Structure formats: structure tokens, C-alpha cells
Amino acid sequence: MKTKIFFLLTIFFSSWLFCQSSIVYDLGTTIDVGNGADVCAGTITVNGTYSGGGTFCTGALPVELVSFNSIVSDNKVELNWITATEVNNYGFEVERGIGQKAIGNSAWEKIGFVQGNGNSNSPKEYRFTDNTTTSGLYAYRLKQIDNDGTFKYSETIEVLVSQIPNDFSLNQNYPNPFNPATKIRYSIPLVETQSSEAAQNVLLKVYDVLGNEVATLVNEKKPAGVYETNFDASKLSSGIYLYKIQAGSFVQTRKMMLLK
């Protein structure tokens, strides 16, 4: 004759902490934990019911990140990551660092947020695209945030963006109108007679509507690539300004508006 055995665990210490990487309570199991006790585990599976209050998993955040990688395509960086399980996952802030400065925490900036799935015991896939890159070295990391505000950083991945445009171009500044600063992006192609390391002189200046020069933003040799420069107009008056680029035989002028 088979005898059904019930497992009974009684803990009388009010401050006892029971920790294990994985705990499974099968149907028919009785667990009696004293008041004030904590049950802490990487995975807790209850095949049945439980009652009463207590604290579960007071240690690490309950989100398991299993992969985090990037794909560079068409001047964009696509970030992909997968979680194995999630508990109370509010979401992920995406942070970026540029160049070698990314090594220091002060160089990181938030560029986006992706909502989490809250609670899940199955793999979840996430994606975020950074559309604001130019040629250069970038670093990315995730700030996983729990519903109670607790957070943890992922590992850092580095991405090298190498862009060789086909034509010269001078993009419209952004933002526009602006106050007091704006960004100007331009492209320098690879000339057929040049090697990939060759460079040509690039001159980028800003003028007022009367044709008076107010700033020189770039005056140096640049190899083929996509570049971005900042224009700070904090000392200038509101109005229309012109910015002009000269690179070899290429010349182009665009308008922008400073609105204070």
C-alpha cells in the first residue's frame, strides 16, 4: 500500500532568511514559515496554492537579460535584446556614449525608452533604433527599471559606424527654428582619385542676412564620411542666418532661424 507523505517545514526564527537558486513546491507540500521570514530564490515555482504575506526575492532584480547586440544599417544602429523572464519590469532606458568618453558614467545620455512586459516567464524580444548617428565609435547600455524604481545596468556594447556617402550634401539644421543651439550635418564623398585615407579641405561658415560672417564652424581637411557640428548662437540676436559649405568644387548654402 502506498502512503502519501506530506513535507512539513516549520521555521520558528522570525528573522531567518531562506535562500536557494531554485525552489519548487509540489502539490501536497506544506510550508510553514514564521512571521518576518524572507524566502529568496532565483526561481520560485508553486504547483498549488499559497497564503499569507511575506517577502520573495529581496536580492537581485527579477529580470534576466540573456542577449544584447547591435546591427548597423543605412547610417542607423539597431539594438536588439531578449529577456528570459520578467517580474515587475517597468521597462528599459536606452543610454548612449560617444567615442572614448563613453567609458565614464558622466558621458552617458538617455536616447530612448522601451516599455517592459511587466511579468513574464517566457522569452521577450525588444528593439530600439538610433537614427542620429554619424561616423564614429558609439557605446550603448540598457538601464532596466523595476516598478518600484530599482534599476540595474546591462553590459556595454560598442559599435563602430563607418559611413562613406556617394555625394556631397549639406543637410537642414535641426532643430529649426532653434534657441540657442542647433546641429548641422554634412557629407563628404570619396573622390575617385583619392584613397580612403585622403582628405579635402572643408569650410563651413555662418553669415547674417547682410552677408557678414558671424562664425566659422569648420575649416580643416576631412576624409570621406558624414559629420555633424554644433552652432551656438547664444550671443546673437533673433533672425535669419545663412550657413555655407565649401568642399572642393562643391558649394551649398542653407537658411536657418534663431528665435529667442
C-alpha positions as CSV (number, residue, x, y, z in Angstrom):
1,M,0.0,0.0,0.0
2,K,1.3,3.4,-1.0
3,T,1.5,6.1,1.7
4,K,1.2,9.8,0.8
5,I,3.9,11.8,2.5
6,F,3.5,15.5,3.2
7,F,6.6,17.6,3.6
8,L,6.4,20.0,6.6
9,L,8.9,22.7,7.2
10,T,8.4,24.9,10.2
11,I,10.8,27.8,10.9
12,F,10.5,29.4,14.3
13,F,13.1,32.2,13.9
14,S,11.4,35.4,13.0
15,S,14.5,36.8,11.2
16,W,15.5,33.7,9.3
17,L,16.4,34.1,5.6
18,F,15.9,31.0,3.4
19,C,17.9,31.4,0.1
20,Q,18.4,29.0,-2.8
21,S,18.9,29.4,-6.6
22,S,15.7,27.5,-7.4
23,I,12.8,26.4,-5.2
24,V,9.9,24.1,-6.3
25,Y,7.0,23.3,-4.1
26,D,4.9,20.4,-5.5
27,L,1.2,19.8,-4.8
28,G,0.7,18.3,-1.4
29,T,3.7,20.2,0.1
30,T,3.1,22.2,3.2
31,I,5.5,25.1,4.0
32,D,5.1,26.9,7.3
33,V,7.4,29.9,7.6
34,G,7.4,32.1,10.7
35,N,6.4,35.8,10.7
36,G,9.1,38.1,9.4
37,A,10.9,35.4,7.4
38,D,12.1,36.1,3.8
39,V,12.1,33.5,1.0
40,C,14.7,34.4,-1.6
41,A,15.4,32.4,-4.8
42,G,16.2,33.0,-8.4
43,T,13.1,31.0,-9.3
44,I,10.1,30.1,-7.1
45,T,7.6,27.7,-8.5
46,V,4.4,26.9,-6.5
47,N,2.4,24.0,-8.0
48,G,-0.7,24.6,-6.0
49,T,-1.7,27.5,-3.7
50,Y,-0.1,29.6,-1.0
51,S,-1.4,32.1,1.5
52,G,-0.1,34.7,3.9
53,G,2.2,37.6,3.4
54,G,6.0,37.8,3.1
55,T,8.9,38.9,1.0
56,F,10.0,37.0,-2.0
57,C,13.4,37.6,-3.8
58,T,14.7,40.6,-1.9
59,G,18.0,40.3,-3.7
60,A,18.7,40.8,-7.4
61,L,16.3,42.3,-9.9
62,P,13.7,39.8,-11.3
63,V,14.6,40.4,-14.9
64,E,17.0,38.0,-16.7
65,L,18.7,39.6,-19.8
66,V,20.1,36.8,-22.0
67,S,21.3,38.8,-25.0
68,F,22.1,42.3,-26.1
69,N,23.5,43.1,-29.6
70,S,23.5,45.6,-32.4
71,I,23.2,45.9,-36.2
72,V,24.4,48.8,-38.3
73,S,22.5,49.5,-41.4
74,D,21.9,52.7,-43.5
75,N,23.5,55.0,-41.0
76,K,21.4,53.6,-38.2
77,V,22.2,51.4,-35.2
78,E,19.5,48.8,-34.4
79,L,19.7,47.5,-30.8
80,N,18.1,44.1,-30.0
81,W,17.8,42.3,-26.7
82,I,16.0,39.4,-25.2
83,T,14.8,38.6,-21.7
84,A,14.2,35.1,-20.4
85,T,11.9,36.0,-17.5
86,E,10.5,39.2,-16.1
87,V,8.8,40.2,-12.8
88,N,7.5,43.7,-12.3
89,N,9.6,45.0,-15.2
90,Y,8.7,48.6,-15.9
91,G,11.0,49.0,-18.9
92,F,14.4,49.9,-20.3
93,E,16.1,53.2,-20.7
94,V,18.5,53.2,-23.7
95,E,21.7,55.1,-23.0
96,R,24.5,56.1,-25.4
97,G,28.0,57.2,-25.1
98,I,30.1,58.7,-27.9
99,G,33.8,57.9,-28.5
100,Q,36.2,57.1,-25.8
101,K,34.3,59.4,-23.4
102,A,31.7,56.6,-23.1
103,I,34.0,54.8,-20.6
104,G,33.0,57.4,-17.9
105,N,29.5,57.5,-16.5
106,S,29.2,61.3,-17.0
107,A,29.4,60.8,-20.8
108,W,26.2,58.7,-21.0
109,E,22.9,60.2,-22.2
110,K,19.4,58.8,-22.4
111,I,18.2,58.5,-26.0
112,G,15.1,56.5,-25.6
113,F,12.8,54.2,-23.5
114,V,11.2,50.9,-24.3
115,Q,8.2,49.6,-22.2
116,G,8.7,46.3,-20.4
117,N,6.3,43.4,-20.3
118,G,5.7,43.5,-16.6
119,N,5.5,39.9,-15.6
120,S,6.5,37.0,-18.0
121,N,8.0,33.6,-17.7
122,S,8.7,33.3,-21.4
123,P,11.4,35.0,-23.6
124,K,10.5,38.5,-24.8
125,E,12.3,40.4,-27.6
126,Y,12.9,44.1,-27.7
127,R,14.2,46.5,-30.3
128,F,15.3,50.2,-30.5
129,T,16.8,52.1,-33.4
130,D,19.2,55.0,-33.0
131,N,18.7,57.2,-36.1
132,T,21.1,60.0,-35.0
133,T,24.5,58.5,-35.6
134,T,27.3,59.8,-37.8
135,S,30.7,58.2,-38.4
136,G,32.4,57.2,-35.2
137,L,32.6,55.0,-32.2
138,Y,29.5,54.6,-30.0
139,A,28.7,52.7,-26.8
140,Y,25.3,51.5,-25.7
141,R,23.8,50.1,-22.5
142,L,20.4,49.4,-21.0
143,K,19.1,50.7,-17.7
144,Q,16.5,48.1,-16.6
145,I,14.0,49.7,-14.2
146,D,11.7,47.8,-11.9
147,N,8.2,49.0,-11.0
148,D,9.4,50.2,-7.6
149,G,12.2,52.3,-9.2
150,T,15.0,49.9,-8.6
151,F,17.3,49.7,-11.6
152,K,20.3,47.8,-12.9
153,Y,22.6,48.4,-15.9
154,S,23.3,45.9,-18.6
155,E,26.7,45.2,-20.1
156,T,28.1,47.8,-22.5
157,I,28.4,47.1,-26.2
158,E,30.5,49.2,-28.6
159,V,29.5,50.0,-32.2
160,L,31.7,51.4,-35.0
161,V,29.7,53.4,-37.5
162,S,31.6,53.9,-40.8
163,Q,29.7,55.8,-43.4
164,I,31.0,56.6,-46.9
165,P,28.4,58.8,-48.7
166,N,28.1,58.8,-52.5
167,D,27.6,62.6,-52.9
168,F,28.3,65.9,-51.2
169,S,25.4,67.2,-49.1
170,L,24.6,69.9,-46.6
171,N,21.5,69.0,-44.5
172,Q,19.0,71.3,-43.0
173,N,20.0,72.2,-39.5
174,Y,18.0,70.7,-36.6
175,P,16.2,71.9,-34.6
176,N,15.0,74.7,-36.8
177,P,13.9,77.3,-35.6
178,F,16.3,77.0,-32.7
179,N,17.4,78.7,-29.4
180,P,20.2,79.0,-28.7
181,A,22.0,76.0,-30.3
182,T,21.4,73.8,-33.3
183,K,23.2,71.0,-35.2
184,I,24.4,71.0,-38.8
185,R,25.2,67.7,-40.7
186,Y,27.1,67.4,-43.9
187,S,28.5,64.6,-46.1
188,I,31.9,64.3,-47.9
189,P,32.1,61.5,-50.5
190,L,35.1,59.6,-51.6
191,V,36.6,61.2,-54.7
192,E,37.6,58.7,-57.4
193,T,41.2,59.9,-57.5
194,Q,41.5,59.7,-53.7
195,S,42.4,56.8,-51.5
196,S,40.1,56.0,-48.5
197,E,42.6,57.9,-46.3
198,A,42.7,61.0,-48.4
199,A,41.0,64.2,-47.2
200,Q,40.0,67.5,-48.7
201,N,39.5,70.9,-47.1
202,V,36.1,71.7,-45.8
203,L,35.0,75.2,-44.9
204,L,31.7,75.8,-43.1
205,K,30.7,79.3,-42.1
206,V,27.6,81.2,-40.8
207,Y,26.5,84.6,-42.1
208,D,23.8,87.1,-41.2
209,V,21.3,88.3,-43.9
210,L,23.6,91.2,-44.8
211,G,26.4,88.8,-45.7
212,N,28.5,89.5,-42.6
213,E,30.4,86.4,-41.3
214,V,29.4,85.6,-37.7
215,A,31.1,82.2,-37.2
216,T,33.4,79.7,-38.7
217,L,32.3,76.2,-37.7
218,V,34.7,74.1,-39.8
219,N,38.0,74.9,-41.5
220,E,40.1,71.7,-41.9
221,K,40.7,68.7,-44.0
222,K,38.2,65.9,-43.7
223,P,38.2,62.4,-45.1
224,A,35.1,60.9,-46.7
225,G,32.3,60.5,-44.2
226,V,29.2,62.0,-42.5
227,Y,29.8,64.8,-40.0
228,E,27.8,66.9,-37.6
229,T,28.8,70.1,-35.9
230,N,27.1,72.4,-33.3
231,F,26.3,76.0,-33.8
232,D,25.8,78.1,-30.6
233,A,24.1,81.4,-31.2
234,S,23.6,82.4,-27.6
235,K,25.3,85.7,-28.3
236,L,23.4,86.6,-31.4
237,S,20.1,88.3,-32.0
238,S,17.0,86.6,-33.3
239,G,16.7,86.4,-37.1
240,I,17.5,84.6,-40.3
241,Y,21.1,83.3,-40.7
242,L,22.8,81.5,-43.6
243,Y,25.3,78.7,-43.4
244,K,27.5,77.8,-46.3
245,I,29.8,74.9,-47.0
246,Q,32.7,74.7,-49.5
247,A,34.5,71.4,-50.2
248,G,36.5,71.2,-53.4
249,S,34.1,72.3,-56.1
250,F,31.0,71.8,-54.0
251,V,29.3,74.9,-52.6
252,Q,25.9,75.0,-51.0
253,T,24.0,77.5,-48.7
254,R,21.0,77.0,-46.5
255,K,18.9,79.2,-44.2
256,M,18.1,78.8,-40.5
257,M,16.1,80.8,-38.0
258,L,17.2,81.8,-34.5
259,L,14.1,82.5,-32.4
260,K,14.6,83.8,-28.9
